[in-house]
Amino acid sequence: MIYQSYALPPLNYEVVRGLTKIGELEKLQRAKRKAETDAIVPHFAHIRAEAHLRCNRIERLYQVCKEIRERIQRTGESLPVSFSYDEGADDEQGIPAQERYHFRVWDRRSFVLAHQGDYIRQTVRHAKSRQMAFREEREHLFFELVKVERLIDDAPAQGLWFEELLRHNVLGENDSGSPEEIEAKMQWLHSWGYGLEDLDAHTRPFYTNVQGLLKWPRASGAATFLVEAGRRTPGSLFLIEPLYAAALFGLLALEAFTTTGMRINEAMQIRLTKDCLVRLEMPAPPEAKDQSLRIRYALRLLPKGERTERQYEYFIGTETLRVLARVGRMLEELYGHQFGEKLAAVTYNPRHTRSHRFAPAPYLFQYNRTHLAADDITACMRFLLHGMLFRTKEGQLVVLKAHLLRHAFATHAVQIERIPLDIVGMWLKQKNLDVTAYYSEPTASMIGEAADQYLARVSSHIHVGEAVLRSPEEYQQLYEQAKGKAGTLASVIGGDCVMHGYCPAKFACVGCPGKVPDPAKRSQVESHKQWAQQQVTYALEEGLLPEAERMKQLVRECEQELRQMDQIERYRRDEKQIPIIKMESYQPS
């Protein structure tokens, strides 16, 4: 048989795009993304502040649970044990506690014996005789949030933001229960905006593939027991470690995404090694009153699409440093490390398409010696931010995710702060400016408004004056140009600059997205605001109306930064609150 080959005509991709409606789908996706960006850009500062406050709250709960557990082990008190502590006070501002949290501590045996009518006789018999699942080596303590009591007024209690996630049993796989129960879970998740892209699919917005992170461990049988026990009590049962770790990972991710615009696969590379976390020292400008060294930090990471081994700098501010330290301390405690002991090196997540490019290292996004995948990080961030409602102008719910925060970062920089497109492209490590232009397109609202000690020991210590001598010639020239003038090598009004080298804001530091506000520099912003107000009066007297409008905008930017400083000071004060535990007598439900 003779086969004859025929040359196929070249594909007309425009025809293909027309037949498959790819172009229309892309436009719809872009419109949806921009509508979601529009919904969250105005709330950037609030999102970060609320995330910090929630992390403070769960850290206090973690410390309370730890103290109670140690007390029970020390005294041998019989279970259950009841206790409470107060939340919401601000001692420095004279604000009293707002709410009182009531808890119980159980183990499996005590819980079954207290709820004998809900278990079969064989299970009760095993509990009484400490057999099977109730042997001492298999027992562990878990907690029950019994109620939250409002102390100051008749408003509904705020409580813990994750309580309803526990009540609806949607953490982890959330596939347990009858078909009716699973359907009820899906409807509840959809009501919050999770899984709306595919209503027929089984959505798992809080699922991680890491044992003991945001889900109860299966090895000891805790997962099955807690789910079943949760149906037998009106309170919410939980283990604190999986929730506490998830909240910290969520906060670290949020800090990275909202202050640097980095991608989630770049955040996965963050590690506590001298080649990643870099500490820069710079002499103070000669005319400055404070002649102490200026300190800056950067993370050196490999951006997406970079084919060489060259790593790029992502400069970070003091708040991000504080979160890095908190996560590091949590991992030290998890692994039982002594102070100064190196964090465990783990294999880069094998499911990631770039895993072959990264060797085992002490990645900060790790838990139980497993490197977190992108979906794991997203689940942790969703857990921390659950309940924060954002809607598009059409009323559609918006679920926060890394890529959306990256879009919001770019849009804010270009459309609000007027940073040049090519500079924002450098920040985002994007080589194609068309992509940056898409990321930073104005939103509908903008169009309408257009008319109107841990880190020091884990990081490398670099004296910039010495390091530059060993740098390539081009970097030495850049250094000489920037020294004492711009970017991360200079001190700026009202905060810490995280922009490297060239100053895109032309030194208009107030309102610049390349700066993280620092409350310690509040007086600088207040002075700047006072000067701008004087300039408004002068410009109006001279009839310089455009200049007056420019100064009015500067006053508004100063006010915005001062509000951000208020939020930062609030959650920093909140970190210092120490809960006072009150032991209570056990009252059966």
Residue pairs with C-beta under 8 A, 6 or more apart in sequence:
16 22
17 23
30 438
33 404
33 407
34 407
34 441
34 443
34 444
35 392
35 393
35 394
35 396
35 443
35 444
36 390
36 392
36 398
36 404
36 407
37 404
37 407
37 408
37 411
37 443
38 392
38 393
38 443
38 444
38 445
38 446
39 390
39 391
39 392
39 393
39 398
40 47
40 390
40 398
40 400
40 404
40 405
40 408
41 408
41 411
41 412
41 416
41 443
41 445
42 445
43 390
44 258
44 408
44 412
45 560
45 563
45 564
45 567
46 567
47 254
47 258
47 385
47 388
47 400
48 254
48 255
48 258
48 319
48 567
49 564
49 567
49 568
49 570
49 571
50 385
50 388
51 250
51 251
51 254
51 384
51 385
52 251
52 319
52 571
52 574
53 570
53 571
53 574
54 161
54 247
54 384
55 247
55 248
55 250
55 251
55 326
55 384
56 571
56 574
56 575
56 577
57 87
57 160
58 160
58 162
58 243
58 244
58 247
59 244
59 247
59 248
59 326
59 575
60 85
60 87
60 577
60 578
60 579
61 101
61 160
61 240
61 244
62 240
62 241
62 244
63 579
64 83
64 85
64 579
64 581
65 143
65 240
66 240
67 581
68 81
68 83
68 105
68 581
69 105
69 141
71 77
72 79
72 81
72 105
72 141
78 110
79 105
79 106
79 107
79 109
79 110
79 141
80 104
80 105
80 106
80 110
80 111
80 114
80 586
81 104
81 105
81 583
81 586
82 102
82 103
82 104
82 105
82 146
82 583
82 584
82 585
82 586
82 587
83 102
83 103
83 105
83 581
83 582
83 583
83 584
84 100
84 101
84 102
84 103
84 581
84 582
84 584
85 100
85 101
85 579
85 580
85 581
85 582
86 97
86 99
86 100
86 101
86 151
86 579
86 580
87 97
87 98
87 99
87 100
87 101
87 579
88 95
88 97
88 98
88 99
88 158
89 95
89 96
89 97
89 98
89 577
90 570
90 573
90 574
90 577
91 573
91 577
92 573
93 573
96 151
96 152
97 151
97 152
98 150
98 151
98 152
98 158
99 148
99 149
99 150
99 151
99 157
99 158
99 159
100 148
100 149
100 151
101 145
101 148
101 149
101 159
101 160
102 145
102 146
102 147
102 148
102 149
102 584
103 143
103 144
103 145
103 146
104 143
104 144
104 146
104 235
104 586
105 141
105 142
105 143
105 144
106 114
106 141
106 142
106 143
106 144
106 237
107 139
107 140
107 141
107 142
108 127
108 133
108 134
108 138
108 139
108 140
108 225
109 127
109 130
109 134
109 139
111 229
112 119
112 123
112 124
112 127
112 134
113 124
113 127
113 128
114 588
115 229
115 232
115 233
116 124
118 232
119 127
125 131
126 132
126 133
126 134
127 134
130 136
133 221
133 225
138 220
138 221
140 220
140 222
140 239
142 222
142 226
142 237
142 238
142 239
143 237
143 238
143 239
143 240
144 233
144 235
144 236
144 237
144 238
145 159
145 160
145 163
145 166
145 235
145 236
145 238
146 235
146 589
147 235
148 157
148 158
148 159
148 160
148 163
149 157
150 156
150 157
161 386
161 387
162 243
162 383
162 386
163 236
164 387
165 171
165 206
165 383
165 386
166 230
166 236
166 237
166 238
167 230
167 236
168 185
168 188
169 176
169 177
169 185
169 227
169 230
170 185
170 188
170 189
170 205
170 206
171 206
171 214
171 215
171 383
172 204
172 206
172 207
172 208
172 214
172 215
172 216
172 223
173 204
173 207
173 215
174 182
174 185
174 204
174 206
174 207
175 182
175 202
175 204
176 182
176 227
177 185
182 202
186 195
186 202
186 203
189 195
189 203
189 205
190 196
190 199
190 203
192 386
192 397
192 399
193 396
193 397
193 398
193 399
194 203
194 205
194 382
194 399
195 201
195 203
195 205
196 396
196 397
205 379
205 382
205 399
206 214
206 379
206 382
206 383
207 214
207 215
207 375
207 379
208 214
208 215
208 246
208 372
208 375
208 376
208 379
208 380
209 373
209 375
209 376
210 367
210 368
210 370
210 372
210 376
211 217
211 218
211 219
211 368
211 370
212 241
212 242
212 367
212 368
213 242
213 245
213 246
213 249
213 367
213 368
213 372
213 376
213 380
214 242
214 243
214 245
214 246
214 379
214 380
214 383
215 223
215 242
216 222
216 223
216 226
216 227
216 239
216 242
217 223
217 239
217 242
218 224
222 239
226 237
226 238
226 239
229 237
230 236
230 237
233 589
234 589
235 589
241 334
243 383
244 330
245 330
245 334
245 367
246 379
246 380
246 383
246 384
247 380
247 383
247 384
248 323
248 326
248 327
248 330
249 327
249 365
249 367
249 372
249 376
249 377
249 380
249 381
250 377
250 380
250 381
250 382
250 383
250 384
250 385
251 323
251 326
251 384
252 267
252 270
252 323
252 324
252 327
252 364
252 365
253 264
253 267
253 365
253 377
253 378
253 380
253 381
253 402
254 381
254 384
254 385
254 405
255 316
255 319
255 320
255 323
256 262
256 267
256 270
256 314
256 316
256 320
257 264
257 267
257 402
257 405
257 406
257 409
258 405
258 408
258 409
259 316
259 317
259 319
259 320
259 498
259 516
260 299
260 314
260 315
260 316
260 409
260 427
260 498
261 406
261 409
261 410
261 413
261 427
261 428
262 301
262 314
262 406
262 429
263 303
263 304
263 402
263 403
263 406
263 429
264 374
264 377
264 378
264 402
264 403
265 304
265 352
265 354
265 374
266 301
266 302
266 303
266 304
266 314
266 429
267 365
267 377
267 402
268 348
268 349
268 352
268 363
268 365
268 371
268 372
268 373
268 374
268 377
269 276
269 301
269 302
269 358
269 363
270 276
270 277
270 299
270 301
270 324
270 363
270 364
270 365
271 277
271 361
271 362
271 363
271 364
272 324
272 328
272 342
272 343
272 362
272 364
272 458
272 459
273 361
273 362
273 458
274 459
274 460
275 300
275 311
275 460
276 299
276 300
276 301
276 311
277 297
277 298
277 299
277 300
277 324
277 455
277 458
277 459
277 460
278 297
278 298
278 299
278 300
278 313
278 459
278 460
278 462
279 295
279 296
279 297
279 455
279 456
279 459
279 460
279 461
279 462
280 295
280 296
280 297
280 298
280 462
280 464
280 488
280 489
281 293
281 294
281 295
281 461
281 462
281 463
281 464
282 293
282 294
282 295
282 296
282 464
282 483
282 489
282 490
283 291
283 293
283 294
283 465
284 290
284 291
284 292
284 293
284 294
284 491
285 484
285 490
285 491
288 491
294 489
294 490
294 491
296 315
296 488
296 489
296 496
296 497
297 315
297 316
297 321
297 455
297 459
298 313
298 314
298 315
298 316
298 488
298 500
299 313
299 314
299 316
300 311
300 312
300 313
300 314
301 311
301 312
301 314
302 309
302 310
302 311
302 312
302 357
302 358
303 312
303 429
304 354
304 429
305 429
305 431
306 312
306 429
312 429
313 500
315 488
315 497
315 498
315 499
315 500
316 324
316 498
317 495
317 496
317 498
317 515
317 516
317 518
318 496
318 516
318 518
319 516
319 568
320 516
321 455
324 364
324 454
324 455
325 453
325 454
325 455
327 364
328 343
328 364
328 454
328 458
329 454
331 337
331 343
331 344
331 364
331 366
331 367
332 339
332 341
332 343
334 367
334 368
335 343
335 344
337 343
340 457
342 362
343 362
343 364
343 366
343 458
344 362
344 366
344 369
345 360
345 361
345 362
346 360
346 361
346 362
346 363
346 366
346 369
346 370
346 371
347 360
347 371
348 355
348 358
348 359
348 360
348 361
348 363
348 371
349 355
349 371
349 372
349 373
351 373
352 373
352 374
363 371
363 372
365 371
365 372
365 376
365 377
366 372
372 380
374 402
377 402
378 401
378 402
381 400
381 401
381 402
382 399
382 400
382 401
385 400
388 400
389 397
390 397
390 398
390 400
391 397
391 398
392 398
393 444
393 445
398 404
406 428
406 439
407 439
409 428
409 513
410 424
410 428
410 436
410 439
410 440
411 439
411 440
411 441
411 442
411 443
411 446
412 513
413 419
413 424
413 427
413 440
413 513
413 514
414 421
414 424
414 440
415 440
415 442
415 443
415 446
416 446
416 513
417 505
417 511
417 512
417 513
419 504
419 505
419 512
419 513
419 514
420 504
421 433
421 436
421 437
421 440
422 433
422 436
423 502
423 504
424 436
424 440
425 431
425 432
425 433
425 435
425 436
427 499
427 514
428 436
428 439
430 436
430 439
442 450
464 479
464 489
468 475
468 476
468 479
469 476
471 479
478 501
479 489
481 501
482 489
482 490
482 501
482 502
483 489
484 490
485 503
486 497
486 499
486 501
486 502
486 503
486 507
487 497
487 499
487 500
487 501
487 502
487 503
488 497
488 498
488 499
488 500
488 501
490 497
491 497
492 509
492 515
493 509
493 510
493 521
493 524
493 525
493 528
494 509
494 510
494 515
494 517
494 518
494 521
494 522
494 524
494 525
494 528
494 561
494 565
495 509
495 515
495 516
495 517
495 518
495 521
495 561
496 515
496 516
496 518
497 509
497 512
497 514
497 515
498 514
498 515
498 516
499 505
499 512
499 514
499 515
504 512
504 514
505 512
505 514
509 515
510 525
510 528
510 554
510 557
510 558
510 561
511 554
511 557
511 560
511 561
517 525
517 561
517 564
517 565
517 568
518 565
518 568
519 565
519 568
519 569
519 572
522 562
522 565
525 558
525 561
525 562
525 565
526 558
526 562
528 554
528 558
529 554
529 555
529 558
529 559
529 562
532 551
532 552
532 554
532 555
532 558
533 551
533 555
535 547
535 551
536 548
536 551
536 552
536 555
539 545
539 547
539 548
539 551
540 548
